[in-house]
Amino acid sequence: MSKITDELQPLLDHESSFSAFAEPNQSTNNLEDGQISTASIDRSIQLGILPETATFGRNLTWTSAYMLTVSRIVGSGIFATPGNIYKSVGSVGLALTVWIVGAAIAACGLAVSMELGCMLPRSGGTKVYLEFMYRRPRFLASTLVAIQAVVLGFTASNCIVFGEYMFVALDMEVTAVAQRTLAVGLLTAITIVHGCFLKTGIWIQNALAWVKIGLMAFMAILGVVALFLPRTSSRENAETLSLPRLFKGSNWDLVALSTAIFKVSYSFAGYDNVNNVLNEVKDPVRTLKTMAPTALLTVAAFYLMLNIAYFIVVPLEEIRNSGELIAALFFEKIFGASVGSKLLPILVAISAAGNVMVVTFTLARVNQEIARQGFLPFAKYLSSSLPFNAPLGGLIVHYIPSLLVIVLPPQQDVYAFILDVEGYPAQFFAMAICIGTLWLRKSRPDLKRPFKAWRAAVWLRIALSSCLIMAPFVPPKNGKGDVGFWYATYAVVGGGLLVCGIIYWYLWTVLVPRLRGYRLEEEADMLQDGTSVTKLVKVKIQ
């Protein structure tokens, strides 16, 4: 059977049939009152098990998907976090162990996303999985995902980082206005490229990802070369990697270790990036099964090598006091202060720009899928791939909140607070997905699973999400977080956003329809460019 034919086959065991999915009132074909015309296109949730090709085609090869994942994971964390990790745990050996543990935790999360991505190979990621798992209460999962994606699905932090470090590299004064102007310029340019020149955008983000990989390889090699350079203490520093001194000074405090592991875990975030764009990946199931673990292994190996390079080049006492400047010290020790101060900003700016490109690329697809489901205003226009055969509507939905977050916050506290709020609701979704994965194994054993995550990995991901949900409410040692107000405010606001989403869902889909005597139903339709969409229509109750 040809590859194209394989992609159109239901991902079910032979004894299964679509009739097992049938539920009343789930498609307009099943409406009893007949007030909606029968749709020729089926957009039922159960068809999530079938691959679907984007109207602009499958443009992501194995290599492009690999670059999309690597570039999403590698941000600025590896150039800033290692110094703080070493300071927290107290020894070289324990610091390296924490990075290995962080990679193992990321692998557990990746295993869950691979199981779901291979079982439900469609663009949308979290949206597709939650809708498939939690069909009751009706529309609740879709509403919460839509609110989280639109309100909190912005790309601001790395735009700001790009603006700041570009000015530093150019030896220009960094002002708030100039920094934000450059950040907006980057965001605007990327939106235009991805919205008007689809394949060019993919080429550029692939190129930036290769630059990232090359830079990490360059730094790792420099760590070895430094052993043979005169006027450095690298050979003496390298002795800290010897077995007798490896764990000397270790801090086994549980809180310190937990904090370090959480920081490392954030450095591996984004391993499931390709799950958001599977409609555009060639041979999505086979690609995901091999590409995703390869990308994570690549990043984990480079992270470990860079940490070792830091320990070889920079004396431990300086690493302990480096804060977020460990990469700056690394380049300064090898090239001197003048050259090192130029290389690091360029490195971080390139890494940030690459991250913005891939995040914008994927979140635009998520927004387009939400619009296709009928959960955004002007859904007909936001779902379409016209006029440039690209998801311009999804890009606009992503651009507006990102622009506002870059431009509007008047002070650093507000900006840091917004970034904290951004990630908190995602932990609830991650936990719900893992619980749903275990539930589907029992309730739907007939579903074909080309990849199956280890049960221990699923439970570990649930435990991690639980810890991240509760962690904001544990008082810091000094009683202060990274903002000037109460340290757990972002958790309350993030959780409150989900509560507001539930209230909105109840008013929109339950209370108001009940009071006005109608019910919401889904009607499938086809746009001019061939995009299948769902309209939410009001059906009068007889």
C-alpha positions in Angstrom: 0.0 0.0 0.0 1.4 3.4 -0.9 2.4 6.0 1.7 -0.5 8.3 0.7 -3.0 5.6 1.1 -1.6 4.7 4.5 -2.1 8.2 5.7 -5.9 8.0 4.9 -6.4 4.7 6.9 -8.3 4.9 10.2 -5.9 4.4 13.1 -8.1 1.7 14.6 -7.7 -2.0 15.2 -9.5 -4.1 12.7 -12.3 -5.1 15.0 -13.2 -1.4 15.7 -15.6 0.7 13.7 -16.7 4.3 13.7 -20.1 3.2 15.0 -18.4 2.8 18.4 -18.0 6.5 18.5 -21.5 7.4 17.6 -23.2 9.7 20.1 -26.5 11.6 19.8 -26.5 15.2 18.7 -22.8 15.2 17.9 -23.2 15.9 14.2 -25.8 17.9 12.2 -26.5 14.7 10.3 -28.2 13.3 13.4 -30.4 16.3 14.3 -34.0 15.1 15.0 -35.7 18.4 14.1 -34.2 18.6 10.6 -33.9 22.4 10.8 -30.2 22.2 9.7 -29.3 20.8 6.3 -27.2 17.7 6.2 -23.5 18.6 5.8 -21.5 16.9 3.2 -18.3 17.3 5.3 -18.0 15.4 8.6 -16.2 17.4 11.3 -17.1 15.1 14.2 -14.6 14.8 17.0 -14.3 11.0 16.5 -12.6 11.6 13.2 -9.6 13.0 15.1 -8.1 9.5 14.6 -7.7 10.2 10.9 -4.8 12.2 9.5 -5.9 15.5 7.9 -3.8 17.4 5.3 -3.7 21.2 5.5 -5.1 23.0 2.5 -1.6 24.4 1.9 -0.1 20.9 1.9 2.4 18.9 3.9 5.5 21.2 3.7 7.3 19.9 6.8 9.8 17.1 6.1 11.5 15.1 8.9 14.3 17.6 9.0 11.9 20.6 9.2 10.0 19.0 12.0 13.3 18.2 13.8 14.4 21.8 13.5 11.0 23.0 14.6 11.3 21.0 17.8 15.0 21.8 18.5 14.5 25.5 17.9 11.4 25.6 20.2 13.2 23.9 23.1 16.5 25.8 22.9 15.8 29.4 24.0 18.0 31.4 26.3 17.8 29.1 29.3 21.0 27.1 28.6 23.0 30.3 28.4 21.7 31.6 31.8 20.4 28.8 34.0 23.4 26.6 34.7 25.0 29.1 37.1 21.9 29.2 39.3 21.6 25.5 39.2 25.1 24.9 40.4 24.6 27.5 43.2 21.5 25.7 44.4 22.9 22.1 44.4 26.5 22.9 45.5 28.5 20.5 43.4 29.4 19.7 39.8 28.2 16.1 39.9 24.8 17.0 41.4 24.4 19.8 38.9 25.0 17.5 35.9 22.7 14.9 37.5 19.9 17.5 37.8 20.2 18.2 34.0 20.1 14.4 33.3 17.0 14.1 35.5 15.4 17.1 33.8 16.0 15.3 30.4 14.4 12.2 31.8 11.3 14.1 33.0 11.1 15.7 29.5 11.3 12.3 28.0 8.3 11.2 30.1 6.3 14.1 28.9 7.4 13.5 25.3 6.3 9.9 25.5 2.7 11.0 26.4 2.6 13.5 23.5 4.0 10.9 21.1 1.3 8.4 22.1 -1.5 11.0 21.6 0.2 12.5 18.4 0.4 9.1 16.8 -3.1 8.1 17.8 -4.7 11.5 16.9 -2.4 12.8 14.1 -4.0 16.2 13.6 -2.9 19.8 14.1 -4.0 21.5 17.3 -2.1 19.4 19.9 -3.8 20.0 23.3 -7.0 21.2 21.7 -7.4 17.9 19.8 -6.6 15.7 22.7 -8.8 17.4 25.3 -11.8 17.5 22.9 -11.4 13.8 22.1 -11.0 12.8 25.8 -13.6 15.1 27.4 -16.7 15.3 25.2 -18.9 15.9 28.2 -19.7 18.6 29.3 -20.2 19.5 25.7 -18.0 22.4 24.4 -16.3 22.9 27.8 -12.9 21.6 26.7 -13.0 23.6 23.4 -14.0 26.8 25.3 -11.2 26.5 27.9 -8.6 25.8 25.2 -9.8 28.7 23.1 -9.6 31.1 26.0 -6.1 30.0 27.0 -4.8 30.0 23.5 -6.1 33.5 22.5 -5.7 35.3 25.8 -2.4 33.7 26.9 -1.0 32.4 23.6 1.4 35.3 23.0 5.0 35.5 22.1 6.6 38.4 24.0 9.5 37.4 26.2 11.9 36.3 23.4 10.9 39.4 21.3 12.0 41.6 24.3 15.2 39.5 24.8 16.0 39.9 21.1 15.6 43.6 21.2 17.7 44.0 24.4 20.6 41.8 23.2 20.8 43.2 19.7 21.3 46.7 21.1 24.0 45.3 23.4 25.7 43.6 20.5 25.6 46.9 18.5 27.0 48.7 21.6 24.0 51.0 21.6 22.1 52.4 24.6 19.2 50.1 25.6 16.1 52.2 26.3 12.6 50.8 26.9 11.2 52.5 23.8 14.0 51.3 21.5 13.9 47.8 23.0 10.2 47.5 22.5 10.3 49.0 19.0 12.8 46.4 17.9 10.8 43.6 19.6 7.6 44.8 17.7 9.6 44.9 14.5 10.8 41.3 14.9 7.2 40.1 15.7 5.8 42.0 12.7 8.4 40.8 10.3 7.9 37.1 11.4 4.2 37.4 11.1 4.4 38.8 7.6 6.9 36.1 6.5 4.8 33.3 7.9 1.6 34.8 6.6 2.6 35.7 3.1 5.6 33.5 2.3 4.9 30.1 3.8 7.9 28.1 2.4 10.3 31.0 2.9 9.3 31.2 6.6 10.0 27.4 7.0 13.4 27.8 5.3 14.4 30.7 7.6 13.4 29.0 10.8 15.2 25.9 9.6 18.3 28.0 9.0 18.1 29.6 12.4 17.8 26.2 14.0 20.9 25.1 12.2 22.7 28.2 13.5 21.6 27.3 17.1 22.9 23.8 16.7 26.2 25.0 15.2 26.6 27.5 18.0 26.1 24.9 20.7 28.5 22.6 19.0 31.0 25.4 18.7 30.7 26.2 22.5 31.1 22.5 23.4 34.2 22.2 21.2 35.6 25.4 22.8 35.4 23.7 26.2 37.7 21.0 25.0 40.0 23.4 23.2 40.3 25.6 26.3 42.2 22.7 28.0 45.1 23.4 25.6 45.0 27.2 25.7 47.7 29.1 27.6 46.7 31.7 30.2 43.6 29.9 31.3 42.9 27.8 34.4 40.9 25.3 32.4 43.1 22.3 33.3 42.8 23.1 36.9 39.0 23.6 36.5 38.7 20.3 34.7 39.9 18.5 37.8 36.5 19.3 39.4 35.1 16.7 37.0 37.3 14.0 38.5 35.3 11.3 40.4 36.7 12.2 43.9 35.7 15.8 43.6 32.6 15.4 41.5 30.0 15.5 44.3 32.1 17.5 46.8 29.9 20.2 48.5 26.6 18.7 47.4 23.4 20.2 48.8 20.9 17.5 49.2 18.2 19.8 50.5 14.9 18.7 49.0 13.6 22.2 48.3 16.8 23.2 46.6 16.8 20.1 44.5 13.1 20.5 43.5 13.7 24.1 42.5 16.7 23.2 40.4 14.8 20.4 38.7 11.9 22.7 37.9 14.2 25.3 36.4 15.9 22.6 34.2 12.4 21.3 33.2 11.5 24.7 31.8 14.7 24.6 29.7 13.3 21.5 28.0 9.8 23.0 27.4 8.5 22.7 23.8 9.4 19.1 23.0 5.8 18.6 21.8 5.8 21.5 19.4 5.3 19.5 16.3 2.0 18.0 17.7 0.5 21.4 16.9 1.2 21.2 13.2 0.8 17.5 12.2 -1.5 18.4 9.3 1.6 19.8 7.6 4.0 17.1 8.5 4.8 14.5 5.8 4.0 11.0 7.0 3.1 12.4 10.5 3.0 9.2 12.5 6.3 7.7 11.3 8.0 11.1 11.5 6.8 11.8 15.0 7.9 8.4 16.3 11.5 8.9 15.2 12.0 12.7 15.0 10.7 13.7 18.5 13.0 11.5 20.5 16.0 12.3 18.2 15.4 16.1 18.8 15.1 15.7 22.6 18.2 13.5 22.7 20.1 16.1 20.6 19.1 18.9 22.9 19.9 16.9 26.1 23.3 15.9 24.8 24.2 19.5 23.9 22.9 20.8 27.3 25.1 18.3 29.1 28.2 19.2 26.9 27.6 22.9 27.4 27.5 22.4 31.2 30.7 20.5 31.1 32.3 23.2 29.0 31.2 25.8 31.5 32.8 23.9 34.3 36.0 23.5 32.4 36.4 27.1 31.4 34.9 29.1 34.3 36.2 28.6 37.9 33.6 27.2 40.3 33.6 30.3 42.5 32.8 32.5 39.6 30.1 30.1 38.4 28.5 30.2 41.9 28.3 34.0 41.7 27.5 34.3 38.0 23.8 34.5 38.3 22.5 34.5 34.7 25.8 35.6 33.2 27.6 32.2 33.0 27.7 32.2 29.2 29.2 35.7 29.3 31.9 34.5 31.6 32.5 31.6 29.3 33.2 33.7 26.3 35.2 36.3 28.3 37.6 33.6 29.6 38.3 32.3 26.1 38.2 35.4 23.9 38.7 38.2 26.4 36.3 40.8 27.5 36.0 42.8 24.3 35.2 39.8 22.0 33.2 37.9 24.5 30.9 40.8 25.2 30.0 40.8 21.5 29.6 37.1 20.9 27.2 36.4 23.7 24.6 39.0 22.8 24.6 37.8 19.2 24.2 34.2 20.3 21.3 35.0 22.6 19.6 37.3 20.0 19.8 34.6 17.3 18.4 32.0 19.7 15.6 34.3 20.7 14.6 35.1 17.1 14.6 31.4 16.2 12.4 30.7 19.1 9.9 33.4 18.2 9.7 32.1 14.6 8.8 28.5 15.6 6.4 29.5 18.4 4.6 31.9 16.0 4.5 29.2 13.4 2.8 26.7 15.6 0.5 28.9 17.7 -0.9 30.3 14.5 -2.0 26.8 13.5 -3.6 26.2 16.9 -5.5 29.5 16.5 -6.6 28.4 13.0 -7.9 25.1 14.4 -9.9 26.9 17.1 -11.4 29.1 14.5 -12.3 26.1 12.3 -14.2 24.7 15.3 -16.3 27.9 15.4 -15.0 29.3 18.7 -13.7 32.6 17.4 -15.5 35.6 16.0 -15.1 36.0 12.2 -14.3 32.3 12.1 -14.9 32.1 8.4 -12.0 34.5 7.7 -9.7 33.4 10.4 -10.0 29.7 9.3 -9.2 30.4 5.7 -5.8 30.0 4.1 -6.5 32.7 1.6 -5.1 34.9 0.0 -1.5 33.6 0.5 -2.1 29.9 1.0 -1.0 30.3 4.7 -2.8 30.6 8.1 -2.8 34.5 8.0 -5.9 34.6 10.2 -4.3 32.5 13.0 -1.2 34.7 12.8 -3.2 37.8 13.3 -5.0 36.3 16.3 -1.5 35.5 17.7 0.0 38.9 16.8 -2.5 41.1 18.6 -2.1 39.8 22.2 1.7 39.5 21.6 1.9 43.1 20.5 -0.1 44.3 23.5 2.0 42.4 26.0 5.2 44.0 24.4 3.9 47.5 24.2 1.5 48.1 27.1 3.0 46.9 30.4 4.4 50.0 32.1 6.9 48.4 34.5 9.0 45.2 34.8 6.9 43.8 37.6 3.8 43.7 35.4 5.7 42.1 32.5 7.2 39.4 34.7 3.7 38.8 36.2 2.1 38.3 32.7 4.8 35.8 31.8 4.1 33.8 35.0 0.4 33.8 34.4 1.0 32.6 30.8 2.3 29.2 31.9 0.2 28.4 34.9 -3.1 27.2 33.3 -1.1 24.9 30.9 -0.3 22.7 33.9 -4.0 21.9 34.4 -4.2 21.0 30.8 -1.1 18.8 31.0 -2.6 16.9 34.0 -6.0 16.5 32.3 -4.3 15.1 29.2 -2.3 12.6 31.2 -5.4 11.5 33.2 -7.3 11.3 29.9 -4.6 9.1 28.4 -4.9 6.5 31.1 -8.7 6.7 30.9 -8.7 6.1 27.1 -6.5 3.0 27.5 -9.3 1.5 29.6 -12.3 2.9 27.8 -11.0 2.6 24.2 -8.6 -0.3 23.9 -9.6 -0.6 20.3 -7.8 2.5 19.3 -4.6 1.8 17.5 -1.6 3.2 19.3 1.5 3.2 17.0 3.4 4.4 20.1 2.5 3.8 23.8 4.0 5.7 26.6 5.2 3.9 29.7 2.6 4.0 32.5 5.3 5.2 34.9 6.0 8.1 32.6 2.4 9.2 32.5 2.1 9.1 36.3 5.4 11.0 36.7 4.0 13.8 34.4 0.9 13.9 36.5 3.0 14.3 39.6 5.1 17.0 38.1 2.0 19.0 37.0 0.6 18.6 40.5 3.8 20.0 42.0 3.9 22.9 39.6 0.3 23.7 40.4 0.9 23.8 44.1 4.5 25.3 44.0 3.4 28.9 43.7 1.7 28.7 47.1 4.8 27.6 48.9 6.3 30.8 50.6 9.8 31.7 49.3 12.6 31.9 51.9 12.5 35.7 51.8 8.8 35.9 51.4 9.1 37.5 48.0 8.8 36.2 44.4 10.0 37.8 41.2 7.5 40.6 41.5 6.8 43.3 44.0 3.4 42.0 45.1 2.2 38.7 46.6 4.3 35.8 45.2 1.3 33.6 44.3 -0.8 36.3 42.6 0.0 34.8 39.1 -1.3 31.4 40.2 -4.6 32.9 41.5 -5.0 34.9 38.3 -4.1 32.0 36.0 -6.5 29.7 37.9 -9.1 32.4 38.0 -8.9 32.7 34.2 -9.9 29.0 33.9 -12.8 29.6 36.4 -13.9 32.5 34.3 -13.8 30.3 31.3 -16.0 27.8 33.0 -18.5 30.5 33.9 -18.5 31.8 30.4 -19.0 28.3 29.0 -22.0 27.8 31.3 -23.6 31.1 30.4 -23.0 30.7 26.6 -23.8 27.0 26.1 -26.2 26.1 29.0 -28.0 29.0 30.7 -28.7 31.4 27.9 -29.8 28.7 25.4 -32.1 27.2 28.1 -33.7 30.6 28.8 -34.2 31.4 25.1 -35.4 28.0 24.1 -32.6 26.8 21.7 -29.6 24.5 21.7 -26.2 24.9 20.0 -25.4 22.4 17.3 -22.5 22.0 14.9 -22.8 22.3 11.2 -20.0 21.3 8.9 -19.1 23.5 5.9 -16.4 24.0 3.3 -14.7 27.3 2.6 -13.6 28.5 -0.8 -10.0 27.4 -0.3 -11.1 23.9 0.6 -10.8 24.3 4.4 -13.5 22.3 6.3 -15.0 24.2 9.2 -17.7 23.9 11.8 -20.4 26.5 12.4 -22.1 26.8 15.7 -25.8 27.3 15.0 -28.8 27.8 17.2 -31.5 25.2 16.8 -34.9 26.0 18.3 -36.2 23.5 20.7 -39.7 22.3 19.7 
